[in-house]
Amino acid sequence: MNHEEQDEFGLVHQGFENRSGESWLKGPVILSWEDVRLDSRENLEGRNVVLHEFAHKLDGVNGSTNGLPPLPAGMDRRVWHDVFVRAYEALCREVDSGGFSSIDPYAATSPAEFFAVATEYFFTAPLVLERRFPEVFEQLSLFYLGRVGYSNFLESDWRHFQSLA
């Protein structure tokens, strides 16, 4: 994908990058068809470009992608913030120390990427997310399902969804 980026001096750099997808704050979601097809054929733990990029779109509804999307009524922004900051910082420490992480280290790139990667795990490997970051799993359960504790339902539902593709 052709890509332009402006540096801190205002210079625009052009290049080509292989990307699975991209979500523009005030624009489209761009997906690699090859990656979409791969993700629909195989249940890769913690990986799904469609879920990832649309998580960014949900995150950006309030005008910025920062890992704090507009929350449904009844959810507490302070609780969400505290839970996600603790988990993100813990993952950053793991990645910085070179230790093993059961969550894709790409999630340590930024709070927005942490939310998008956590969303991927929530739907493709919920037990991994629930074991590693139970409070994040609980917040995402409330966010996406309106209730808590559906890891087994999600896993079997996802397998069923994959079999239809």
MOLINHU-V745620 format. One record per residue. N is the residue number from 0. RES is the residue in one small letter. SS is DSSP state (~ for helix, > for strand, _ for the rest). PHI is phi in degrees with one decimal (none if undefined). D_CENTER is the distance of its C-alpha to the mean C-alpha in Angstrom with 2 decimals. Layout:
# MOLINHU-V745620
n:N res:RES ss:SS phi:PHI d_center:D_CENTER
n:N res:RES ss:SS phi:PHI d_center:D_CENTER
This chain:
# MOLINHU-V745620
n:0 res:m ss:_ phi:none d_center:20.84
n:1 res:n ss:> phi:-68.3 d_center:23.11
n:2 res:h ss:> phi:-142.7 d_center:21.60
n:3 res:e ss:> phi:-117.5 d_center:23.27
n:4 res:e ss:> phi:-142.5 d_center:22.48
n:5 res:q ss:> phi:-98.0 d_center:24.75
n:6 res:d ss:_ phi:-87.5 d_center:25.58
n:7 res:e ss:_ phi:-66.3 d_center:26.93
n:8 res:f ss:_ phi:-96.4 d_center:30.41
n:9 res:g ss:_ phi:90.3 d_center:29.58
n:10 res:l ss:_ phi:-78.3 d_center:30.01
n:11 res:v ss:> phi:-98.6 d_center:27.96
n:12 res:h ss:> phi:-108.4 d_center:26.97
n:13 res:q ss:> phi:-112.4 d_center:26.46
n:14 res:g ss:> phi:-167.7 d_center:25.18
n:15 res:f ss:> phi:-122.5 d_center:23.52
n:16 res:e ss:_ phi:-132.6 d_center:20.16
n:17 res:n ss:_ phi:-82.3 d_center:18.73
n:18 res:r ss:_ phi:-133.8 d_center:15.22
n:19 res:s ss:_ phi:-78.8 d_center:13.28
n:20 res:g ss:> phi:-171.9 d_center:12.20
n:21 res:e ss:> phi:-154.8 d_center:12.31
n:22 res:s ss:> phi:-122.9 d_center:11.84
n:23 res:w ss:_ phi:-92.1 d_center:14.84
n:24 res:l ss:_ phi:-54.3 d_center:15.16
n:25 res:k ss:_ phi:-117.4 d_center:18.46
n:26 res:g ss:_ phi:-157.3 d_center:18.46
n:27 res:p ss:_ phi:-80.5 d_center:17.23
n:28 res:v ss:> phi:-100.8 d_center:14.23
n:29 res:i ss:> phi:-113.0 d_center:15.55
n:30 res:l ss:> phi:-125.8 d_center:14.76
n:31 res:s ss:_ phi:-75.8 d_center:16.69
n:32 res:w ss:~ phi:-59.4 d_center:18.74
n:33 res:e ss:~ phi:-60.1 d_center:19.32
n:34 res:d ss:~ phi:-71.3 d_center:15.69
n:35 res:v ss:~ phi:-60.3 d_center:15.36
n:36 res:r ss:~ phi:-63.3 d_center:18.58
n:37 res:l ss:~ phi:-60.0 d_center:17.66
n:38 res:d ss:~ phi:-65.5 d_center:14.55
n:39 res:s ss:~ phi:-79.0 d_center:16.87
n:40 res:r ss:~ phi:-89.2 d_center:19.63
n:41 res:e ss:_ phi:-126.3 d_center:18.04
n:42 res:n ss:_ phi:-88.7 d_center:15.77
n:43 res:l ss:_ phi:-85.5 d_center:14.06
n:44 res:e ss:_ phi:-57.9 d_center:12.63
n:45 res:g ss:_ phi:77.9 d_center:8.92
n:46 res:r ss:_ phi:-135.9 d_center:8.99
n:47 res:n ss:_ phi:-164.7 d_center:8.96
n:48 res:v ss:~ phi:-63.2 d_center:9.05
n:49 res:v ss:~ phi:-65.5 d_center:9.89
n:50 res:l ss:~ phi:-59.3 d_center:7.10
n:51 res:h ss:~ phi:-61.3 d_center:4.66
n:52 res:e ss:~ phi:-70.8 d_center:7.58
n:53 res:f ss:~ phi:-74.5 d_center:8.57
n:54 res:a ss:~ phi:-62.9 d_center:5.80
n:55 res:h ss:~ phi:-62.0 d_center:7.27
n:56 res:k ss:~ phi:-62.3 d_center:10.54
n:57 res:l ss:~ phi:-62.4 d_center:10.38
n:58 res:d ss:~ phi:-62.1 d_center:9.65
n:59 res:g ss:~ phi:-84.3 d_center:12.55
n:60 res:v ss:~ phi:-57.6 d_center:14.97
n:61 res:n ss:~ phi:-87.5 d_center:16.70
n:62 res:g ss:_ phi:104.6 d_center:17.43
n:63 res:s ss:_ phi:-150.1 d_center:15.02
n:64 res:t ss:_ phi:-97.3 d_center:11.39
n:65 res:n ss:_ phi:-139.7 d_center:11.50
n:66 res:g ss:_ phi:85.3 d_center:8.90
n:67 res:l ss:_ phi:-127.8 d_center:11.65
n:68 res:p ss:_ phi:-71.6 d_center:11.71
n:69 res:p ss:_ phi:-59.2 d_center:15.12
n:70 res:l ss:_ phi:-95.4 d_center:15.61
n:71 res:p ss:_ phi:-62.5 d_center:17.90
n:72 res:a ss:_ phi:-53.8 d_center:21.47
n:73 res:g ss:_ phi:95.2 d_center:22.16
n:74 res:m ss:_ phi:-91.1 d_center:18.99
n:75 res:d ss:_ phi:-97.2 d_center:19.84
n:76 res:r ss:~ phi:-59.0 d_center:18.06
n:77 res:r ss:~ phi:-66.4 d_center:19.69
n:78 res:v ss:~ phi:-63.2 d_center:18.52
n:79 res:w ss:~ phi:-54.2 d_center:14.83
n:80 res:h ss:~ phi:-56.3 d_center:15.35
n:81 res:d ss:~ phi:-62.1 d_center:17.34
n:82 res:v ss:~ phi:-62.2 d_center:15.15
n:83 res:f ss:~ phi:-70.0 d_center:12.00
n:84 res:v ss:~ phi:-64.5 d_center:14.42
n:85 res:r ss:~ phi:-59.1 d_center:16.18
n:86 res:a ss:~ phi:-66.9 d_center:13.29
n:87 res:y ss:~ phi:-60.2 d_center:11.95
n:88 res:e ss:~ phi:-65.2 d_center:15.63
n:89 res:a ss:~ phi:-63.4 d_center:16.34
n:90 res:l ss:~ phi:-64.4 d_center:13.80
n:91 res:c ss:~ phi:-58.8 d_center:15.28
n:92 res:r ss:~ phi:-62.2 d_center:18.69
n:93 res:e ss:~ phi:-59.9 d_center:18.03
n:94 res:v ss:~ phi:-65.9 d_center:16.92
n:95 res:d ss:~ phi:-63.2 d_center:19.79
n:96 res:s ss:~ phi:-82.8 d_center:22.25
n:97 res:g ss:_ phi:79.4 d_center:21.50
n:98 res:g ss:_ phi:-76.4 d_center:21.03
n:99 res:f ss:_ phi:-71.9 d_center:19.22
n:100 res:s ss:_ phi:-130.8 d_center:15.68
n:101 res:s ss:_ phi:-78.1 d_center:14.49
n:102 res:i ss:_ phi:-107.2 d_center:10.82
n:103 res:d ss:_ phi:-50.9 d_center:10.10
n:104 res:p ss:~ phi:-59.3 d_center:11.75
n:105 res:y ss:~ phi:-57.4 d_center:9.73
n:106 res:a ss:~ phi:-62.7 d_center:7.50
n:107 res:a ss:~ phi:-81.8 d_center:10.98
n:108 res:t ss:~ phi:-63.9 d_center:11.30
n:109 res:s ss:_ phi:-166.8 d_center:10.67
n:110 res:p ss:~ phi:-58.4 d_center:9.53
n:111 res:a ss:~ phi:-64.8 d_center:7.54
n:112 res:e ss:~ phi:-69.5 d_center:5.72
n:113 res:f ss:~ phi:-60.3 d_center:5.74
n:114 res:f ss:~ phi:-61.1 d_center:4.37
n:115 res:a ss:~ phi:-66.2 d_center:1.36
n:116 res:v ss:~ phi:-68.5 d_center:2.78
n:117 res:a ss:~ phi:-60.6 d_center:4.53
n:118 res:t ss:~ phi:-62.2 d_center:4.18
n:119 res:e ss:~ phi:-58.1 d_center:5.18
n:120 res:y ss:~ phi:-65.6 d_center:7.58
n:121 res:f ss:~ phi:-55.6 d_center:8.68
n:122 res:f ss:~ phi:-95.2 d_center:10.01
n:123 res:t ss:~ phi:-104.9 d_center:11.06
n:124 res:a ss:_ phi:-149.1 d_center:12.17
n:125 res:p ss:~ phi:-60.1 d_center:12.55
n:126 res:l ss:~ phi:-67.5 d_center:15.54
n:127 res:v ss:~ phi:-62.8 d_center:13.99
n:128 res:l ss:~ phi:-64.5 d_center:11.49
n:129 res:e ss:~ phi:-63.3 d_center:14.49
n:130 res:r ss:~ phi:-70.5 d_center:16.83
n:131 res:r ss:~ phi:-80.0 d_center:15.01
n:132 res:f ss:_ phi:-134.0 d_center:13.59
n:133 res:p ss:~ phi:-59.1 d_center:15.61
n:134 res:e ss:~ phi:-71.0 d_center:15.40
n:135 res:v ss:~ phi:-65.0 d_center:11.61
n:136 res:f ss:~ phi:-57.0 d_center:12.09
n:137 res:e ss:~ phi:-63.1 d_center:14.92
n:138 res:q ss:~ phi:-63.4 d_center:13.29
n:139 res:l ss:~ phi:-68.1 d_center:10.59
n:140 res:s ss:~ phi:-61.4 d_center:13.72
n:141 res:l ss:~ phi:-65.9 d_center:15.57
n:142 res:f ss:~ phi:-66.2 d_center:13.10
n:143 res:y ss:~ phi:-87.2 d_center:12.58
n:144 res:l ss:~ phi:-114.3 d_center:15.94
n:145 res:g ss:_ phi:77.8 d_center:18.17
n:146 res:r ss:_ phi:-159.6 d_center:19.21
n:147 res:v ss:_ phi:-113.5 d_center:18.56
n:148 res:g ss:_ phi:91.3 d_center:19.22
n:149 res:y ss:_ phi:-114.8 d_center:18.31
n:150 res:s ss:~ phi:-62.2 d_center:16.83
n:151 res:n ss:~ phi:-66.3 d_center:19.82
n:152 res:f ss:~ phi:-59.3 d_center:19.73
n:153 res:l ss:~ phi:-61.7 d_center:16.14
n:154 res:e ss:~ phi:-63.6 d_center:16.97
n:155 res:s ss:~ phi:-70.7 d_center:20.21
n:156 res:d ss:~ phi:-64.0 d_center:18.93
n:157 res:w ss:~ phi:-65.6 d_center:16.29
n:158 res:r ss:~ phi:-60.3 d_center:19.20
n:159 res:h ss:~ phi:-63.6 d_center:21.35
n:160 res:f ss:~ phi:-59.3 d_center:18.98
n:161 res:q ss:~ phi:-63.7 d_center:18.83
n:162 res:s ss:~ phi:-69.9 d_center:22.62
n:163 res:l ss:~ phi:-80.9 d_center:23.08
n:164 res:a ss:_ phi:-73.1 d_center:21.47
